[in-house]
Amino acid sequence: MSETVNNDASSKHYEWLIEIMKDAEETTHDDNQVKGPAFPRVPSTVREIQQNRDCYDPSVVSIGPYHHGNTKLKETEKLKETYAREFVKDRKKLTPEIVEAVLSIAKNSYLEDARRDFNDEQLAKMMFVDGCFILQFMRCLNAENEDLKMSEQQIFHVKRDLLLLENQLPFEVLHSLGGMRYENASDLNKIINNFISLHIRSSSKPIPKWIWVALTSLGLVMIPIILPLFVIACCCFCLWICSTPFVLRFIGEKLLGKSVSLDWSPPPPSEEKSGTRDDEPQPAHPPPTRKEKSGKRDDERQPAHLLELLYYKSMYHYSESNHKKAAKGSRGHCLYYSAKNLKKVGILFGARWTGAITDVKFKSSIFWGTLKVPPIIIDESTKSLLLNLVAYETSAALDQLWVSSYICFMDSLIDDAKDVKELRSNGIIINYLGADQKVANLFNDMGKSMTHDTAAYNDIKIKINKQCESTVKRWVYEWKVTYFSDPWTIITVLAASFGLALTATQTYYTRYPPGK
């Protein structure tokens, strides 16, 4: 069939059609090959937005070839070499093979126009120095007694710069260089995990003050009773441990340290590759036995770079309900109510303590509803970090725009400082930026230029809009706020109700005495 088309096209001098057919055949043959570099630049459509341009460029340190040689970043170049020397000091594993491996990885990772300005020796040195700098910086952050030789402001900006899309180093390079200092991969993974956990999300749920007071009071009362029993229990436990080899081995593994993984969630298989139907729920994690084109299982894969690791640890959360597809011909639902307006119709807010900040849940009850959103830390680096995550998912052509959709969802909840105050008072926003209006401006500015997945949070928006349209639930909440908002109001209402009931009873018996 293709030969017939080619012959017909040749007779009519349709050379452009012949070229298209050839390209199509070559594309078909090359489907199983790795396509393109893993380190693209920020897409021009994203970078062209005027108010966001500064968010994509490093402020104190350049990593990789894209911003190497920037005169504004010269101060940190000498410091990078100092960090590299500290990292490799007293290490005997440095071999030419490591440098060759690092160079080979770099050549396959960056765009050709960026590599063209560097010969092999320069590129290898860049990868080595930058990689050692990153690892030493993370190691010093993880160790309290290490001197970073930086001011607090410099440390803040370095942490920001290490998570820019155009400022990334191949993760394989970090892994190869980390092997010089860490014989156990778990030690390397631990410092990387600790660094990633410093960003975006709040990692631990605070314990309410009343719980501490209650536990302290209970402890003071129970100490005379519990202390003797506790001593006896400890002695029995120690005897049991010593006599049980299996338990001893188990405790030994815990004390010596179990293998630490990067704990990241690669994307689930797409519908085309997995062959699943639209109506079949897909797992948050891919099946561990599924093989990738690289021949590695998903649980053995490494992220391309630190920004991708952050994306799948803190942002990505597969949820069938949060990305429930809208009907054909529909653009999905919009959320028209801000946080303060949602509160007026009986929708309460709460913090959802989960791994991904995009994992939003809504639960509706008879009289009111609860919207639970994972806490997010807002500071000077948040805008840059979120926009670089958006640039990553845009350049990676992901099926679902998690970060973009999350920003748009938060923008719909926030109109002004009152909305931020409502979310902050419920533990959803942890504000280190300053005034609440600054946080509102941050999300409003980002939301203006954001293209989001119209199916994102569709199921949640439907439920919220349905709640807002319910007159009964609005009346119930207004009654609750008016008459049952605080103890004194409740007492007043009960006293008034009791007085009215007493007056009505007295009037009834006055008019209809019991003896008549």
KAZI-V213058 format. One record per residue. N is the residue number from 1. RES is the residue in one small letter. OMEGA is omega in whole degrees, 0 to 359 (* if undefined). D_FIRST is the distance of its C-alpha to the first C-alpha in whole Angstrom. Layout:
# KAZI-V213058
n=N res=RES omega=OMEGA d_first=D_FIRST
n=N res=RES omega=OMEGA d_first=D_FIRST
This chain:
# KAZI-V213058
n=1 res=m omega=181 d_first=0
n=2 res=s omega=179 d_first=4
n=3 res=e omega=179 d_first=5
n=4 res=t omega=179 d_first=5
n=5 res=v omega=181 d_first=6
n=6 res=n omega=180 d_first=9
n=7 res=n omega=179 d_first=10
n=8 res=d omega=181 d_first=11
n=9 res=a omega=180 d_first=12
n=10 res=s omega=181 d_first=14
n=11 res=s omega=181 d_first=16
n=12 res=k omega=178 d_first=17
n=13 res=h omega=178 d_first=18
n=14 res=y omega=182 d_first=17
n=15 res=e omega=182 d_first=17
n=16 res=w omega=179 d_first=18
n=17 res=l omega=178 d_first=14
n=18 res=i omega=180 d_first=13
n=19 res=e omega=179 d_first=16
n=20 res=i omega=180 d_first=15
n=21 res=m omega=179 d_first=12
n=22 res=k omega=179 d_first=14
n=23 res=d omega=180 d_first=16
n=24 res=a omega=179 d_first=14
n=25 res=e omega=179 d_first=13
n=26 res=e omega=178 d_first=17
n=27 res=t omega=179 d_first=18
n=28 res=t omega=181 d_first=16
n=29 res=h omega=185 d_first=18
n=30 res=d omega=184 d_first=21
n=31 res=d omega=184 d_first=22
n=32 res=n omega=181 d_first=24
n=33 res=q omega=178 d_first=26
n=34 res=v omega=186 d_first=29
n=35 res=k omega=169 d_first=28
n=36 res=g omega=180 d_first=31
n=37 res=p omega=180 d_first=35
n=38 res=a omega=184 d_first=37
n=39 res=f omega=178 d_first=39
n=40 res=p omega=173 d_first=38
n=41 res=r omega=176 d_first=41
n=42 res=v omega=180 d_first=42
n=43 res=p omega=183 d_first=39
n=44 res=s omega=180 d_first=40
n=45 res=t omega=179 d_first=40
n=46 res=v omega=184 d_first=43
n=47 res=r omega=184 d_first=45
n=48 res=e omega=179 d_first=45
n=49 res=i omega=192 d_first=47
n=50 res=q omega=187 d_first=51
n=51 res=q omega=183 d_first=53
n=52 res=n omega=188 d_first=51
n=53 res=r omega=183 d_first=51
n=54 res=d omega=185 d_first=53
n=55 res=c omega=186 d_first=52
n=56 res=y omega=182 d_first=49
n=57 res=d omega=179 d_first=51
n=58 res=p omega=182 d_first=54
n=59 res=s omega=180 d_first=57
n=60 res=v omega=185 d_first=59
n=61 res=v omega=176 d_first=57
n=62 res=s omega=177 d_first=53
n=63 res=i omega=181 d_first=51
n=64 res=g omega=189 d_first=48
n=65 res=p omega=190 d_first=47
n=66 res=y omega=181 d_first=46
n=67 res=h omega=180 d_first=50
n=68 res=h omega=180 d_first=52
n=69 res=g omega=177 d_first=54
n=70 res=n omega=185 d_first=55
n=71 res=t omega=180 d_first=59
n=72 res=k omega=186 d_first=59
n=73 res=l omega=185 d_first=59
n=74 res=k omega=184 d_first=61
n=75 res=e omega=185 d_first=64
n=76 res=t omega=183 d_first=62
n=77 res=e omega=179 d_first=60
n=78 res=k omega=179 d_first=63
n=79 res=l omega=178 d_first=64
n=80 res=k omega=179 d_first=60
n=81 res=e omega=176 d_first=61
n=82 res=t omega=178 d_first=65
n=83 res=y omega=180 d_first=63
n=84 res=a omega=179 d_first=60
n=85 res=r omega=179 d_first=64
n=86 res=e omega=184 d_first=65
n=87 res=f omega=184 d_first=62
n=88 res=v omega=182 d_first=62
n=89 res=k omega=179 d_first=66
n=90 res=d omega=177 d_first=67
n=91 res=r omega=185 d_first=63
n=92 res=k omega=184 d_first=63
n=93 res=k omega=183 d_first=59
n=94 res=l omega=182 d_first=58
n=95 res=t omega=176 d_first=56
n=96 res=p omega=180 d_first=53
n=97 res=e omega=179 d_first=51
n=98 res=i omega=180 d_first=51
n=99 res=v omega=179 d_first=51
n=100 res=e omega=179 d_first=48
n=101 res=a omega=179 d_first=46
n=102 res=v omega=180 d_first=47
n=103 res=l omega=180 d_first=46
n=104 res=s omega=179 d_first=42
n=105 res=i omega=182 d_first=42
n=106 res=a omega=181 d_first=43
n=107 res=k omega=182 d_first=40
n=108 res=n omega=187 d_first=37
n=109 res=s omega=188 d_first=39
n=110 res=y omega=178 d_first=40
n=111 res=l omega=186 d_first=38
n=112 res=e omega=182 d_first=38
n=113 res=d omega=178 d_first=40
n=114 res=a omega=180 d_first=43
n=115 res=r omega=186 d_first=43
n=116 res=r omega=184 d_first=43
n=117 res=d omega=184 d_first=46
n=118 res=f omega=172 d_first=47
n=119 res=n omega=185 d_first=48
n=120 res=d omega=182 d_first=47
n=121 res=e omega=179 d_first=51
n=122 res=q omega=180 d_first=51
n=123 res=l omega=179 d_first=48
n=124 res=a omega=179 d_first=50
n=125 res=k omega=180 d_first=53
n=126 res=m omega=181 d_first=52
n=127 res=m omega=183 d_first=50
n=128 res=f omega=183 d_first=53
n=129 res=v omega=181 d_first=56
n=130 res=d omega=180 d_first=54
n=131 res=g omega=179 d_first=53
n=132 res=c omega=177 d_first=56
n=133 res=f omega=181 d_first=58
n=134 res=i omega=183 d_first=56
n=135 res=l omega=178 d_first=57
n=136 res=q omega=178 d_first=60
n=137 res=f omega=178 d_first=60
n=138 res=m omega=181 d_first=59
n=139 res=r omega=180 d_first=62
n=140 res=c omega=176 d_first=65
n=141 res=l omega=184 d_first=64
n=142 res=n omega=181 d_first=64
n=143 res=a omega=186 d_first=67
n=144 res=e omega=185 d_first=70
n=145 res=n omega=180 d_first=72
n=146 res=e omega=179 d_first=70
n=147 res=d omega=181 d_first=70
n=148 res=l omega=181 d_first=67
n=149 res=k omega=179 d_first=69
n=150 res=m omega=172 d_first=68
n=151 res=s omega=179 d_first=69
n=152 res=e omega=179 d_first=68
n=153 res=q omega=178 d_first=66
n=154 res=q omega=178 d_first=64
n=155 res=i omega=180 d_first=63
n=156 res=f omega=182 d_first=62
n=157 res=h omega=177 d_first=60
n=158 res=v omega=178 d_first=59
n=159 res=k omega=177 d_first=57
n=160 res=r omega=185 d_first=56
n=161 res=d omega=182 d_first=54
n=162 res=l omega=181 d_first=53
n=163 res=l omega=172 d_first=50
n=164 res=l omega=184 d_first=49
n=165 res=l omega=182 d_first=45
n=166 res=e omega=183 d_first=45
n=167 res=n omega=186 d_first=48
n=168 res=q omega=176 d_first=47
n=169 res=l omega=179 d_first=47
n=170 res=p omega=181 d_first=44
n=171 res=f omega=178 d_first=46
n=172 res=e omega=177 d_first=45
n=173 res=v omega=178 d_first=48
n=174 res=l omega=181 d_first=50
n=175 res=h omega=180 d_first=50
n=176 res=s omega=180 d_first=50
n=177 res=l omega=179 d_first=53
n=178 res=g omega=178 d_first=55
n=179 res=g omega=178 d_first=55
n=180 res=m omega=185 d_first=57
n=181 res=r omega=184 d_first=60
n=182 res=y omega=177 d_first=59
n=183 res=e omega=180 d_first=59
n=184 res=n omega=180 d_first=58
n=185 res=a omega=180 d_first=54
n=186 res=s omega=180 d_first=56
n=187 res=d omega=178 d_first=59
n=188 res=l omega=179 d_first=56
n=189 res=n omega=182 d_first=54
n=190 res=k omega=181 d_first=57
n=191 res=i omega=177 d_first=58
n=192 res=i omega=178 d_first=55
n=193 res=n omega=180 d_first=55
n=194 res=n omega=179 d_first=58
n=195 res=f omega=181 d_first=57
n=196 res=i omega=183 d_first=54
n=197 res=s omega=179 d_first=56
n=198 res=l omega=190 d_first=59
n=199 res=h omega=169 d_first=56
n=200 res=i omega=193 d_first=55
n=201 res=r omega=172 d_first=56
n=202 res=s omega=191 d_first=60
n=203 res=s omega=183 d_first=60
n=204 res=s omega=180 d_first=63
n=205 res=k omega=180 d_first=64
n=206 res=p omega=178 d_first=68
n=207 res=i omega=180 d_first=71
n=208 res=p omega=184 d_first=73
n=209 res=k omega=183 d_first=76
n=210 res=w omega=178 d_first=78
n=211 res=i omega=178 d_first=76
n=212 res=w omega=180 d_first=78
n=213 res=v omega=181 d_first=81
n=214 res=a omega=181 d_first=81
n=215 res=l omega=179 d_first=80
n=216 res=t omega=180 d_first=83
n=217 res=s omega=180 d_first=85
n=218 res=l omega=180 d_first=84
n=219 res=g omega=179 d_first=85
n=220 res=l omega=181 d_first=88
n=221 res=v omega=189 d_first=89
n=222 res=m omega=183 d_first=88
n=223 res=i omega=181 d_first=88
n=224 res=p omega=182 d_first=92
n=225 res=i omega=188 d_first=90
n=226 res=i omega=188 d_first=87
n=227 res=l omega=178 d_first=88
n=228 res=p omega=179 d_first=90
n=229 res=l omega=180 d_first=87
n=230 res=f omega=180 d_first=84
n=231 res=v omega=179 d_first=86
n=232 res=i omega=180 d_first=86
n=233 res=a omega=179 d_first=83
n=234 res=c omega=179 d_first=82
n=235 res=c omega=179 d_first=84
n=236 res=c omega=181 d_first=82
n=237 res=f omega=180 d_first=79
n=238 res=c omega=177 d_first=80
n=239 res=l omega=180 d_first=81
n=240 res=w omega=179 d_first=78
n=241 res=i omega=183 d_first=76
n=242 res=c omega=183 d_first=78
n=243 res=s omega=184 d_first=78
n=244 res=t omega=183 d_first=74
n=245 res=p omega=182 d_first=72
n=246 res=f omega=180 d_first=69
n=247 res=v omega=179 d_first=70
n=248 res=l omega=178 d_first=71
n=249 res=r omega=181 d_first=68
n=250 res=f omega=179 d_first=66
n=251 res=i omega=179 d_first=69
n=252 res=g omega=178 d_first=68
n=253 res=e omega=180 d_first=65
n=254 res=k omega=182 d_first=65
n=255 res=l omega=182 d_first=68
n=256 res=l omega=178 d_first=66
n=257 res=g omega=177 d_first=63
n=258 res=k omega=180 d_first=60
n=259 res=s omega=181 d_first=56
n=260 res=v omega=179 d_first=55
n=261 res=s omega=178 d_first=52
n=262 res=l omega=174 d_first=50
n=263 res=d omega=178 d_first=50
n=264 res=w omega=185 d_first=47
n=265 res=s omega=175 d_first=44
n=266 res=p omega=183 d_first=41
n=267 res=p omega=177 d_first=38
n=268 res=p omega=179 d_first=37
n=269 res=p omega=179 d_first=33
n=270 res=s omega=184 d_first=31
n=271 res=e omega=182 d_first=30
n=272 res=e omega=184 d_first=26
n=273 res=k omega=185 d_first=27
n=274 res=s omega=180 d_first=30
n=275 res=g omega=181 d_first=28
n=276 res=t omega=179 d_first=31
n=277 res=r omega=180 d_first=32
n=278 res=d omega=185 d_first=33
n=279 res=d omega=180 d_first=36
n=280 res=e omega=176 d_first=37
n=281 res=p omega=180 d_first=40
n=282 res=q omega=187 d_first=39
n=283 res=p omega=176 d_first=41
n=284 res=a omega=176 d_first=43
n=285 res=h omega=177 d_first=42
n=286 res=p omega=176 d_first=39
n=287 res=p omega=185 d_first=40
n=288 res=p omega=181 d_first=42
n=289 res=t omega=183 d_first=39
n=290 res=r omega=182 d_first=36
n=291 res=k omega=174 d_first=35
n=292 res=e omega=179 d_first=33
n=293 res=k omega=179 d_first=31
n=294 res=s omega=181 d_first=34
n=295 res=g omega=180 d_first=35
n=296 res=k omega=175 d_first=38
n=297 res=r omega=181 d_first=39
n=298 res=d omega=181 d_first=40
n=299 res=d omega=177 d_first=44
n=300 res=e omega=183 d_first=43
n=301 res=r omega=174 d_first=41
n=302 res=q omega=174 d_first=43
n=303 res=p omega=179 d_first=43
n=304 res=a omega=182 d_first=41
n=305 res=h omega=184 d_first=45
n=306 res=l omega=181 d_first=48
n=307 res=l omega=177 d_first=46
n=308 res=e omega=177 d_first=44
n=309 res=l omega=177 d_first=46
n=310 res=l omega=182 d_first=48
n=311 res=y omega=185 d_first=45
n=312 res=y omega=175 d_first=45
n=313 res=k omega=189 d_first=48
n=314 res=s omega=186 d_first=50
n=315 res=m omega=188 d_first=47
n=316 res=y omega=174 d_first=45
n=317 res=h omega=182 d_first=45
n=318 res=y omega=178 d_first=43
n=319 res=s omega=181 d_first=44
n=320 res=e omega=183 d_first=42
n=321 res=s omega=181 d_first=45
n=322 res=n omega=179 d_first=45
n=323 res=h omega=177 d_first=41
n=324 res=k omega=186 d_first=41
n=325 res=k omega=176 d_first=38
n=326 res=a omega=180 d_first=39
n=327 res=a omega=180 d_first=38
n=328 res=k omega=181 d_first=35
n=329 res=g omega=180 d_first=36
n=330 res=s omega=180 d_first=39
n=331 res=r omega=182 d_first=40
n=332 res=g omega=184 d_first=42
n=333 res=h omega=176 d_first=46
n=334 res=c omega=177 d_first=48
n=335 res=l omega=188 d_first=51
n=336 res=y omega=187 d_first=54
n=337 res=y omega=176 d_first=57
n=338 res=s omega=185 d_first=59
n=339 res=a omega=182 d_first=61
n=340 res=k omega=178 d_first=64
n=341 res=n omega=176 d_first=63
n=342 res=l omega=179 d_first=61
n=343 res=k omega=181 d_first=65
n=344 res=k omega=180 d_first=66
n=345 res=v omega=173 d_first=64
n=346 res=g omega=177 d_first=65
n=347 res=i omega=181 d_first=62
n=348 res=l omega=181 d_first=63
n=349 res=f omega=177 d_first=62
n=350 res=g omega=179 d_first=62
n=351 res=a omega=178 d_first=61
n=352 res=r omega=185 d_first=58
n=353 res=w omega=183 d_first=58
n=354 res=t omega=184 d_first=55
n=355 res=g omega=186 d_first=53
n=356 res=a omega=183 d_first=50
n=357 res=i omega=178 d_first=52
n=358 res=t omega=185 d_first=49
n=359 res=d omega=182 d_first=50
n=360 res=v omega=180 d_first=52
n=361 res=k omega=175 d_first=53
n=362 res=f omega=179 d_first=55
n=363 res=k omega=181 d_first=57
n=364 res=s omega=176 d_first=59
n=365 res=s omega=185 d_first=62
n=366 res=i omega=187 d_first=64
n=367 res=f omega=180 d_first=66
n=368 res=w omega=181 d_first=64
n=369 res=g omega=180 d_first=61
n=370 res=t omega=176 d_first=60
n=371 res=l omega=181 d_first=58
n=372 res=k omega=183 d_first=57
n=373 res=v omega=178 d_first=56
n=374 res=p omega=180 d_first=56
n=375 res=p omega=177 d_first=58
n=376 res=i omega=178 d_first=57
n=377 res=i omega=180 d_first=59
n=378 res=i omega=174 d_first=60
n=379 res=d omega=185 d_first=61
n=380 res=e omega=183 d_first=60
n=381 res=s omega=187 d_first=57
n=382 res=t omega=181 d_first=56
n=383 res=k omega=180 d_first=54
n=384 res=s omega=183 d_first=52
n=385 res=l omega=180 d_first=51
n=386 res=l omega=181 d_first=50
n=387 res=l omega=176 d_first=48
n=388 res=n omega=173 d_first=46
n=389 res=l omega=175 d_first=45
n=390 res=v omega=179 d_first=43
n=391 res=a omega=178 d_first=42
n=392 res=y omega=183 d_first=41
n=393 res=e omega=175 d_first=39
n=394 res=t omega=181 d_first=37
n=395 res=s omega=180 d_first=36
n=396 res=a omega=179 d_first=35
n=397 res=a omega=180 d_first=33
n=398 res=l omega=182 d_first=34
n=399 res=d omega=183 d_first=33
n=400 res=q omega=183 d_first=37
n=401 res=l omega=187 d_first=40
n=402 res=w omega=185 d_first=43
n=403 res=v omega=179 d_first=45
n=404 res=s omega=180 d_first=44
n=405 res=s omega=179 d_first=45
n=406 res=y omega=179 d_first=48
n=407 res=i omega=179 d_first=49
n=408 res=c omega=179 d_first=48
n=409 res=f omega=178 d_first=50
n=410 res=m omega=177 d_first=53
n=411 res=d omega=179 d_first=53
n=412 res=s omega=178 d_first=53
n=413 res=l omega=188 d_first=56
n=414 res=i omega=173 d_first=58
n=415 res=d omega=183 d_first=59
n=416 res=d omega=184 d_first=63
n=417 res=a omega=180 d_first=65
n=418 res=k omega=177 d_first=66
n=419 res=d omega=178 d_first=63
n=420 res=v omega=179 d_first=63
n=421 res=k omega=180 d_first=67
n=422 res=e omega=180 d_first=65
n=423 res=l omega=180 d_first=63
n=424 res=r omega=181 d_first=65
n=425 res=s omega=179 d_first=68
n=426 res=n omega=174 d_first=65
n=427 res=g omega=181 d_first=64
n=428 res=i omega=177 d_first=61
n=429 res=i omega=175 d_first=61
n=430 res=i omega=194 d_first=63
n=431 res=n omega=171 d_first=64
n=432 res=y omega=184 d_first=65
n=433 res=l omega=183 d_first=64
n=434 res=g omega=181 d_first=67
n=435 res=a omega=180 d_first=68
n=436 res=d omega=180 d_first=66
n=437 res=q omega=177 d_first=65
n=438 res=k omega=178 d_first=63
n=439 res=v omega=178 d_first=61
n=440 res=a omega=179 d_first=60
n=441 res=n omega=181 d_first=59
n=442 res=l omega=181 d_first=57
n=443 res=f omega=179 d_first=55
n=444 res=n omega=179 d_first=55
n=445 res=d omega=179 d_first=54
n=446 res=m omega=183 d_first=51
n=447 res=g omega=182 d_first=50
n=448 res=k omega=187 d_first=50
n=449 res=s omega=187 d_first=47
n=450 res=m omega=172 d_first=45
n=451 res=t omega=186 d_first=41
n=452 res=h omega=177 d_first=42
n=453 res=d omega=184 d_first=39
n=454 res=t omega=179 d_first=40
n=455 res=a omega=184 d_first=40
n=456 res=a omega=179 d_first=43
n=457 res=y omega=184 d_first=46
n=458 res=n omega=181 d_first=45
n=459 res=d omega=179 d_first=47
n=460 res=i omega=180 d_first=50
n=461 res=k omega=178 d_first=50
n=462 res=i omega=181 d_first=50
n=463 res=k omega=180 d_first=53
n=464 res=i omega=179 d_first=55
n=465 res=n omega=178 d_first=54
n=466 res=k omega=178 d_first=55
n=467 res=q omega=182 d_first=58
n=468 res=c omega=181 d_first=59
n=469 res=e omega=181 d_first=59
n=470 res=s omega=179 d_first=61
n=471 res=t omega=182 d_first=65
n=472 res=v omega=181 d_first=67
n=473 res=k omega=177 d_first=65
n=474 res=r omega=178 d_first=66
n=475 res=w omega=180 d_first=70
n=476 res=v omega=181 d_first=70
n=477 res=y omega=178 d_first=69
n=478 res=e omega=176 d_first=72
n=479 res=w omega=180 d_first=75
n=480 res=k omega=181 d_first=74
n=481 res=v omega=185 d_first=74
n=482 res=t omega=190 d_first=77
n=483 res=y omega=184 d_first=79
n=484 res=f omega=184 d_first=78
n=485 res=s omega=179 d_first=77
n=486 res=d omega=184 d_first=80
n=487 res=p omega=182 d_first=83
n=488 res=w omega=177 d_first=85
n=489 res=t omega=179 d_first=83
n=490 res=i omega=179 d_first=83
n=491 res=i omega=180 d_first=87
n=492 res=t omega=180 d_first=88
n=493 res=v omega=180 d_first=85
n=494 res=l omega=179 d_first=87
n=495 res=a omega=179 d_first=90
n=496 res=a omega=179 d_first=90
n=497 res=s omega=178 d_first=88
n=498 res=f omega=178 d_first=91
n=499 res=g omega=178 d_first=94
n=500 res=l omega=179 d_first=92
n=501 res=a omega=179 d_first=92
n=502 res=l omega=179 d_first=96
n=503 res=t omega=180 d_first=97
n=504 res=a omega=179 d_first=95
n=505 res=t omega=180 d_first=97
n=506 res=q omega=179 d_first=100
n=507 res=t omega=181 d_first=100
n=508 res=y omega=183 d_first=99
n=509 res=y omega=175 d_first=102
n=510 res=t omega=181 d_first=104
n=511 res=r omega=180 d_first=103
n=512 res=y omega=181 d_first=103
n=513 res=p omega=183 d_first=105
n=514 res=p omega=184 d_first=105
n=515 res=g omega=184 d_first=108
n=516 res=k omega=* d_first=108
